Amino acid sequence: MTSKTGMNNGGISTGLILRFYDLCPTVNWQIWEPLEELLIEYGIKPIVSVIPDNRDKELIVGEPGEDFWGRVRSWQQRGWTIGLHGYQHCYLTKHAGMYGRVARSEFAGLPYEVQEIKLRNAVRIFHEHDVKPEVWVAPAHSFDAKTIEILLKLGVHVINDGYALYPYVDNQGAVWIPQQVGRFRKLPVGIWTVCFHFNQWTSGDLVQFREDVKRFRHQIISVNDVLHLCKRRRNWVHAGVARMLGASLRIGRPLREGLKQRQWSMRSKGFRDSQGEIG
């Protein structure tokens, strides 16, 4: 079972919520099945982001699994948090929305009426399979104010996105649990959602994930562990952290990609030079 480091007087010094993307009938079952067993072994209760009606061909990774929705119900019964991951995972606009890191979206920029139809269909599919959508997880992190308004109307009050140190509630009554990083790492005080795109994992990635879980297991928590913190209103600390984290992501990713390209170019040049010397 996981323990909660620093949970004194209802507080958490550093907590990691794990989130897994793109659950649908055609996921990479060869990776997911041992991954699911590992999560159960360590008592981890992650967010699993389920696509109600996947139409994204890039997510047809494996053969359709048997009784997919039965598995989703079993996750919810275990206390895992079921994320409503869009509707069909098809990008229709070139809008980044509120927190998108690339200019594409299934929702942002669409008229209110269109978004409402899509979200009503998504929630209906969940309900038809006796699954409760507990948290909103937007494809590509992209959605807008209209999306939030509709979600609240449909009974989805928790949004796992945005930048902050701790969860908070906004003026509309929406609960925001921030999502900031994409891998395990040492992090300062705060609640951090760590996202994983497991469909492209190898067996080596599974081994690394197990090692990371062993290393960070005492910081791993669940959504239910932090909901009591969500009574807080957004304040200047949240706003400041949001600006810093947003800036670091905008600058950091191109910088990392540029460094990778430069390193590759230098290695390629070195190889060509050595071939020339040999020749």
Stockholm file with secondary structure:
# STOCKHOLM 1.0

chainA/1-279         MTSKTGMNNGGISTGLILRFYDLCPTVNWQIWEPLEELLIEYGIKPIVSVIPDNRDKELIVGEPGEDFWGRVRSWQQRGWTIGLHGYQHCYLTKHAGMYGRVARSEFAGLPYEVQEIKLRNAVRIFHEHDVKPEVWVAPAHSFDAKTIEILLKLGVHVINDGYALYPYVDNQGAVWIPQQVGRFRKLPVGIWTVCFHFNQWTSGDLVQFREDVKRFRHQIISVNDVLHLCKRRRNWVHAGVARMLGASLRIGRPLREGLKQRQWSMRSKGFRDSQGEIG
#=GR chainA/1-279 SS CCCCTTCCTTCCSEEEEEEEEEESTTSCHHHHHHHHHHHHHTTCCCEEEECTTCCCGGGCCSCCCTTHHHHHHHHHHTTCEEEECCSSCCCCBCCCTTTCSSSCBSSTTSCHHHHHHHHHHHHHHHHHTTCCCCEECCGGGCCCHHHHHHHHHTTCCEEECSCCSSCEECTTSCEEECCCBSSCCCCCSEEEEEEECGGGCCHHHHHHHHHHHHHHGGGEECHHHHGGGGGSBCCHHHHHHHHHHHHHHHHHHHHHHHHHHHHHHHHHHHHHHHHHHHC
#=GC SS_cons         CCCCTTCCTTCCSEEEEEEEEEESTTSCHHHHHHHHHHHHHTTCCCEEEECTTCCCGGGCCSCCCTTHHHHHHHHHHTTCEEEECCSSCCCCBCCCTTTCSSSCBSSTTSCHHHHHHHHHHHHHHHHHTTCCCCEECCGGGCCCHHHHHHHHHTTCCEEECSCCSSCEECTTSCEEECCCBSSCCCCCSEEEEEEECGGGCCHHHHHHHHHHHHHHGGGEECHHHHGGGGGSBCCHHHHHHHHHHHHHHHHHHHHHHHHHHHHHHHHHHHHHHHHHHHC
//
